[in-house]
């Protein structure tokens, strides 16, 4: 009797190990081939650029003397007293554009942030503080709309309309030349996005560091491919500029305001809306000098597991879940492909979770068979080839990640990027759970709220 029970238990473990491995292997193979297609597109793009003799633009291509635009920099803030004062002072000292103004948004029930903004505004006339009509937190889009109305009102009152707005967060380290770049590029496009490069945090090499790896790939490989294919470019929410004319068109389409106050990821949706209205968005990778550092926005990203999970959950909810409902699809295979990639994150989580279950099940299966002195079930040929293909794709993926991180941050961070894959997976698994719970609450009618994380600003600014 006991032997029969043991045989049944072993057969049950064999079945779990086999089926979970099959599910995970198929899922990883689909995702790996999808990533490989992006790599191929990136390689084709690089070959074509080299064949045409294309060069990376440098700041000398965007001379200060020929800047003609008037730019409004919008910085929405809720509970940002710890960083916004330092950020604004640094921004005021770094930008080298001749005609710009900083609009900082605050809530009437956030006295500490109001005081921090007010102190800087008293020192520099280029700063304008705008209070939202409602107490906070509402949504980031609601705060941005208050800033948008102030920009329009000031332009009308002064008889000199602004030509573009630039989005930044309260923890950003801006690049000195980015406004010049936007000024020139917006003559040929409706929107511009530059790279975002997370700052390495010595106190959080693994949690904060995994953002380094993801943005190095996203803004080093994926967005350039997206741009080359002509698909819609989602904004990162920082380091992006939109012409006032395009924002006015979006506002008309949305009933008077350009930022959707019902969205958790208004920046992502804004970029896709530019495309939907026939506008042109461009991703610009420029350098200070031909061999110098890139023109990019830098910032510290969440340094603890709890804050990283909360931030990733907001992205997953807004892009992969609610975004599917809100933005739908678009004409053409390029946009279909890229939007599916945006949304595949939430679909990849079950595959990842079951892959870990498969590892545990196979380990248990091997242990049980070793204990009983029996042979575990053999892996059939088709499964074996699929596993080999997945291993090859994984090694290729790590090589690509290593190369992208090395190009942006150097060899040490590139070496760390390999083990940080497990940190990224851990954060994604728990963020997906939180995202599903939050999305279910939204479907039940829970109001959208600004779910932000605490930030810190560097004391020693990068050059």
Residue pairs with C-beta under 8 A, 6 or more apart in sequence:
6 372
9 368
10 365
10 368
10 369
10 372
10 374
13 361
13 364
13 365
13 368
14 365
14 376
14 377
16 357
16 361
17 358
17 361
17 362
17 364
17 365
18 377
20 354
20 355
20 357
20 358
20 361
21 358
21 361
21 362
21 383
21 387
22 383
23 351
23 354
23 358
24 351
24 352
24 354
24 355
24 358
25 383
25 386
25 387
25 390
26 386
27 348
27 350
27 351
27 354
27 355
28 351
28 355
28 390
28 393
28 394
29 386
29 389
29 390
29 393
31 344
31 348
31 351
32 389
32 390
32 393
32 394
32 397
33 393
34 341
34 344
35 393
35 397
36 393
36 396
38 221
38 222
38 225
38 341
39 221
39 396
39 400
41 225
41 228
41 229
42 221
42 224
42 225
45 224
45 225
45 228
55 290
56 285
56 286
56 287
56 290
57 284
57 286
57 287
58 286
58 287
58 288
58 289
58 290
58 292
59 177
59 180
59 181
59 286
59 287
59 288
59 289
59 295
60 289
61 184
61 286
62 177
62 180
62 181
62 183
62 184
62 185
62 286
63 180
64 96
64 97
64 98
64 180
66 184
67 97
67 98
67 99
67 179
67 180
67 183
67 184
68 183
69 99
69 163
69 164
69 182
69 183
69 186
70 99
70 100
70 155
70 160
70 161
70 162
70 163
70 164
71 97
71 99
71 100
71 101
71 162
71 163
71 164
71 165
71 166
71 179
71 182
71 183
71 241
72 100
72 101
72 103
72 147
72 151
72 162
72 164
72 165
72 166
73 91
73 95
73 100
73 101
73 102
73 103
73 165
73 166
73 168
73 179
74 103
74 105
74 144
74 147
74 148
74 151
74 165
74 166
74 167
74 168
75 84
75 87
75 88
75 102
75 103
75 104
75 105
75 168
75 169
75 170
76 105
76 140
76 143
76 144
76 147
76 169
76 170
77 84
77 104
77 105
77 106
77 110
77 113
77 117
77 143
77 170
78 106
78 107
78 110
78 113
78 136
78 137
78 140
78 143
78 450
78 452
79 110
79 112
79 113
79 137
79 452
80 113
80 116
80 170
80 171
80 455
81 110
81 112
81 113
81 115
81 116
82 454
82 455
82 456
82 457
83 170
83 171
83 455
83 456
83 457
84 104
84 113
84 116
84 117
84 170
85 116
85 117
85 119
85 120
86 457
87 170
87 171
87 172
87 173
87 457
88 102
88 104
88 117
88 120
88 127
89 120
89 123
90 173
90 174
90 457
90 461
91 102
91 168
91 172
91 174
92 102
92 120
92 124
92 126
92 127
94 174
94 175
94 176
95 174
95 176
95 178
95 179
96 176
96 177
96 179
96 180
97 179
97 180
97 183
100 126
100 179
101 126
101 127
101 128
101 154
101 162
102 126
102 127
102 128
103 128
103 130
103 147
103 150
103 151
104 117
104 120
104 121
104 127
104 128
104 129
104 130
105 129
105 130
105 131
105 132
105 143
105 144
105 146
105 147
106 113
106 114
106 117
106 129
106 130
106 131
106 132
107 113
107 131
107 132
107 134
107 135
107 136
107 137
107 138
107 143
108 114
108 131
108 132
108 135
109 135
109 136
110 136
114 129
114 131
117 127
117 129
118 129
120 127
121 127
121 128
121 129
128 150
128 154
130 146
130 147
130 150
131 146
132 138
132 142
132 143
132 146
133 146
134 142
136 143
136 450
137 449
137 450
137 452
138 261
138 449
138 450
139 261
139 262
139 263
139 264
139 266
139 448
139 449
139 450
140 259
140 266
140 450
140 452
141 259
141 260
141 261
141 262
141 263
141 266
142 259
142 261
143 450
144 167
144 259
144 266
145 257
145 258
145 259
145 261
148 165
148 247
148 251
148 257
148 258
148 259
149 257
151 162
151 165
151 244
154 162
155 161
155 162
161 244
162 244
163 186
163 243
163 244
164 182
164 183
164 186
164 241
164 242
164 243
164 244
165 241
165 242
165 244
165 247
166 178
166 179
166 182
166 240
166 241
167 235
167 237
167 238
167 239
167 240
167 241
167 242
167 267
168 174
168 238
168 239
168 297
169 237
169 238
169 299
169 455
170 455
171 299
171 300
171 455
171 456
171 457
172 238
172 239
172 297
172 298
172 299
173 199
173 297
173 298
173 299
173 457
173 458
173 461
173 462
174 297
175 194
175 295
175 296
175 297
175 298
177 288
177 295
178 194
178 239
178 295
178 297
181 192
181 194
181 284
181 286
181 295
182 192
182 241
185 192
185 241
185 282
185 284
186 192
186 241
186 243
188 280
188 282
189 280
189 281
189 282
190 242
190 243
190 245
190 246
190 274
190 279
190 280
190 281
191 233
191 235
191 240
191 241
191 242
191 243
191 246
191 271
191 274
191 279
191 280
191 281
191 282
192 240
192 241
192 281
192 282
192 283
192 284
193 223
193 233
193 235
193 236
193 239
193 240
193 271
193 281
193 282
193 283
193 284
194 239
194 240
194 283
194 284
194 285
194 286
194 295
194 296
194 297
195 215
195 219
195 220
195 223
195 239
195 285
195 294
195 295
195 296
195 297
196 215
196 219
196 236
196 238
196 239
196 296
196 297
196 298
196 299
197 212
197 215
197 216
197 219
197 294
197 296
197 297
197 298
197 408
197 409
198 208
198 211
198 212
198 215
198 298
198 299
198 300
198 301
199 298
199 299
199 300
199 301
199 458
199 462
200 208
200 209
200 212
200 409
200 413
201 208
201 209
201 300
201 301
201 303
203 303
204 303
204 304
205 416
206 416
206 419
206 420
206 423
207 302
207 303
207 304
207 305
207 308
207 423
207 427
208 300
208 301
208 302
208 303
208 308
209 413
209 416
209 420
209 423
210 308
210 420
210 423
210 424
210 427
211 301
211 302
211 308
212 405
212 408
212 409
212 413
212 417
213 401
213 404
213 405
213 417
213 420
213 421
213 424
214 424
216 401
216 404
216 405
216 407
216 408
216 409
216 417
217 400
217 401
217 404
217 405
219 236
219 283
219 296
220 404
220 407
220 408
221 400
221 404
222 341
223 233
223 283
224 283
224 285
226 232
226 233
226 283
226 338
227 233
227 281
227 282
227 283
229 334
229 338
230 334
231 275
231 332
231 334
231 335
231 337
231 338
232 271
232 272
232 274
232 275
232 276
232 281
232 330
232 335
232 338
232 339
233 271
233 274
233 275
233 281
233 282
233 283
234 267
234 268
234 269
234 271
234 272
234 319
234 342
235 267
235 268
235 270
235 271
236 267
236 297
237 265
237 266
237 267
237 268
238 297
238 299
239 296
239 297
240 267
240 271
242 270
242 274
246 274
246 277
246 279
247 258
248 258
249 277
249 279
250 258
250 270
250 273
250 274
250 277
251 257
251 258
253 273
253 277
254 260
258 270
259 266
259 270
260 266
260 269
260 270
260 326
261 448
262 326
262 448
263 269
263 318
263 322
263 326
263 448
264 314
264 317
264 318
264 322
264 448
264 451
265 314
265 315
265 318
265 319
265 322
265 323
268 318
268 319
268 323
268 342
269 323
269 326
269 327
271 281
272 327
272 330
272 339
274 280
274 281
275 281
275 330
275 335
276 330
284 295
285 294
286 294
286 295
287 293
287 294
287 295
288 294
288 295
293 463
294 408
298 462
299 455
300 455
300 456
300 457
300 458
301 308
301 311
302 308
302 310
302 311
302 453
305 426
305 427
305 430
307 453
307 454
308 427
308 431
309 427
309 430
309 431
309 434
310 431
310 434
310 451
310 453
311 431
311 453
312 427
312 428
312 431
312 435
313 431
313 432
313 434
313 435
313 438
313 451
314 435
314 438
314 451
315 431
316 345
316 346
316 431
316 432
316 435
317 435
317 438
317 439
317 442
319 342
319 343
319 345
320 342
320 343
320 344
320 345
320 346
320 347
320 435
321 346
321 435
321 436
321 439
322 439
322 442
323 342
323 343
324 343
327 339
329 335
329 336
329 339
330 336
330 339
345 428
345 432
346 432
346 435
346 436
348 428
349 428
349 429
349 432
352 425
352 428
352 429
353 429
365 376
365 377
366 376
369 375
369 376
379 387
398 418
398 421
401 417
401 418
401 421
402 414
402 415
402 417
402 418
403 414
405 413
405 414
405 417
406 413
406 414
442 448
